[in-house]
Amino acid sequence: MSFTRRRFLHTLVVSAGAMTLSSLTGCSNDNPDDKATVLPEIMPEYFPQSVMSGDPRPDSVILWTRAVDGDGDLSLTLQLSTDPSFQEVMVEEAFTAAAANGHCLKVRVTDLSPYSHYYYRFLFEKEGKLVSSRIGRTKTAPAADADVEVKFGFASCQDYLGRYYNTYLSLLARDDLDFVLHLGDYIYETSGDASFQATDGERQFEFRDGDGALTIGTGDSAFQAAASVDNYRQLYEVYRADPVLQELHERYPLVAIWDDHEFSDDSWQTNATYLDGAAGEEQTSRKRNAEQVYFEFMPIDHAAPHGDSGSGALEVSEQQLFPNTKIYRDLRFGQHLHLAMTDYRTFRPDHLIPEDAFPASVVMDSATLTAFLGAQGMPQAAIDATLAQMSPVVDIDADALAPYKTAFVEIFTGLYTQELMTRLGLDQPSALAQAAERATAAITGKLTSSYLNLVLVQAQATLPDGHPLKALPPLPETGVGTGLAYYTLGKTTLFSDLGARYLVIRETFDLYAGYLEFMAQQQGGSVQTPYDQAQFSWLQGLLTQSDATHKVMASSVSFAPLLADLSPSRADSGVADLEAVLDSDLVPAALKQRFYLNVDHWDGFPQFKGGLINDLLSATGTLTVSGDIHASFVTQHPANPNTGLASVDFTTSSVSSGTFGSFLDDGLNGLLAQLGDVPPEVSQLKYFFDTIALTASQRDDVSSKLMFSRMWEHGVSVATASASGFAVEYFNVPTVWDGVNMTKTSFYNNRAAFLANVRTHRFHWDGSELQMLPA
């Protein structure tokens, strides 16, 4: 279906007028003694995702529901009142939940009073009955000059498959929140990606529009990902049917941004990354489908960023979808909180290391390195020392190396063929044709001999005696030039996120990223900013001009420095057993380096990140709250030398998704598997992930300091903004406690048992000092 012919969801704007008696539930005539009233009956089955509210402002709020009675459109009446019994009704308006919009309805109600609770419901007539949704409660924001304490929950990453939203019970155990902030990954677009989702347990589903979904992988490892409008709608229908999630939304207004999984894992712009470069994944129509459905199902004011905030019907139109997407916006809550909601994904550039980068390819030879480092003011002695740390380089096109060129084209044609058949399900002739092209393109020019020799040895080990390749000696690794290859960055396989998006070597990555940014800026561009110019200009203006006590930027991804320092020059962790293992020969030499754990996050843009923190966040004293990484972190950034102000990042863990500790353990095991047999002592490093990360940021050349780390706990958080400071409480649970999996077991009917196991971590920032308070 073409975009120009789509019917899009209307967000309808109504004004809350003077108090009136409901025409639906009042007396049947003017006689007060005649009590023939029509009382609504709450029938949740017709409102399968219940109700929601969102984007509260002092005078307005968005109200949402999805109502289904058959396949057609459904005429609904919205009622809004200041009391839950609806004795007096401020709004009573008729609307349509259209089938073309997934039966969703969004209404912006204006002319409300600031910092006030309102109750709302949606009604329709059926067979003489007045059918009602559950009653929702919302709350408007305080006026900008109100001296009131503001308290909000914040959360991220709520995978549904095989998991429950028990962590939200910590927010439902209280009734003092002004709103809940969701930082992204509200849904996960896949129906069973075994690499990170729980494919067992009760909470499973299959796409009803299977033909419209993407099928990723082959054989038993295949899974599907949402692509069609119906696919994405089904995800929200399934997730939002959860009773605890419904209860949360019925009680508190939601303020939300997206991250990647609302469209596609580790996405950038309109590109997916499932295939790690084995095939192109530019998917503009899929991206627009995801955006359309997000705007249908999430109670965000998607029209206001486009300048349309007046009365009348507001459409989700083609002009509001990619490449015109705008979900960045700000909300003010009294004197003490100004919230900037940002969009990290829609316009961000590709990851700096391509997932299909050929590991041996040299991206900076010695001449390029010398010129670049010299331009940065590095002394020649330091340049020479840097060059000595790079990988050995040979010109595979040199006449003397002709036998090697032929051999490596043959070897890598075989390796690429196997990968393409496995990843793409190609038949052997098709895979062989593509593989030959890739191998021929890869085995050319300057390559690092250290990687080629590893592959040569592995290939020779599989060949019979007398094979011609057996006679080839290793390529020279000494007495040759050096350079920075993808292998020097940690890339060791043909198609992989390891060494591309995860577990990259810090020193060489910073050098490589700096070079790419320098070259881009010479052309007036950037390869590191996730914001388009419009969003960045808006953010700069907002943070520099706001007079709120606390300016808070919501970022879907973390500002924490996520490092693992296993190098000989690491800081001492203070844990003798850990230090003994790291100092020993038990750790392979290839691991005795400093790694970025995740460069899909802000660490992947090191120069831009540093400038953003120093020149904007710290300069204006802006705090950040973030998510996505499935771990709890607190990071203190250095003070800006001109203003003396500083920034702190509070990263919340996952509601239900697997912890970062578990993902990191899988990645480490994958890396270790490439290195051969590894002693069990090294596999025990997972128990020290938090210690390793905390210690790594204490190095002098790491400006932001990680102050708190919990990589093996799920949780949600609560922030309080007041005149005296900004306080954050983390409410966390381990994945398994006393033999019980805390996310795969439902505690919905035994809430006290779950809450008894919640671990609380408390912090307070007064503008200059960060304190960790007693639990």
Buried (B, 14 or more C-beta within 10 A) or exposed (E): EEBEEBEBBBBBBBBBEEEEEBEBBEEEEEEEEEEEEBEBEEBBEBBBBBBBBBBBBBBBBBBBBBBBBEEEBBEBBBBBBBEBEBEEBBBBBEBBBBBEBBBBBBBBBBEBBBBEEBBBBBBBBEEEEBBBBBBBBBBBBBBBEBEBBBBBBBBBBBBBBBBBBBBBBBBBEEEEBBBBBBBBBBBBBBBBBBEBBBEEBEBBBEBEBEEBBBEBBEEEEEBBBBBBBBBBBBBBBBBBEBEBBBBBBBBBBBBBBBBBBBBBBBBBBBBBBBBBBBBEBEBEBBBBBBBBBBBBBBBBBBBBBBEBBEEEEBBBBBEBBBEEBBBBBBBBBBBBBBBBBBBBBBBBBEBBBBBBBBBBBBBBBBEBBBEBBEEEEBEEEEBEEBBEEBBBBBBBEEEEBEEBBEBBBBBBBBBBBBBBBBBBBBEEEBBBEBBBEBBEEBBBBBBBBBBBBBBBEEBBEEEEEEEEBEEBEBBEBEEBBBBBBBBBBBBBBBBBBBBBBBBBBBBBBBBBBBBBBBEBEEEEEBBBBBBBEEBBEBBBEBBEEBEBBBBBBBBBBBBBBBBBBBBEEBBEBEBEEBBEBBEEEEBBEBBBBBBBBBBBBBBBBBBBBBBBBBEBBBBBBBBBBBBBBBBBBBBBBBBBEEEEBBBBBBBBBBBBBBBBBBBBBBBBEBBBEBEEEBBEEBEEBBEBBBBBBBBBBBBEEBEBBBBBBBBBBBBBBBBBBBEEBBBBBBBBBBBEEEEEBBBBBBBBEEBEEBBEBBBBBBBBBEBEEBEEEEE
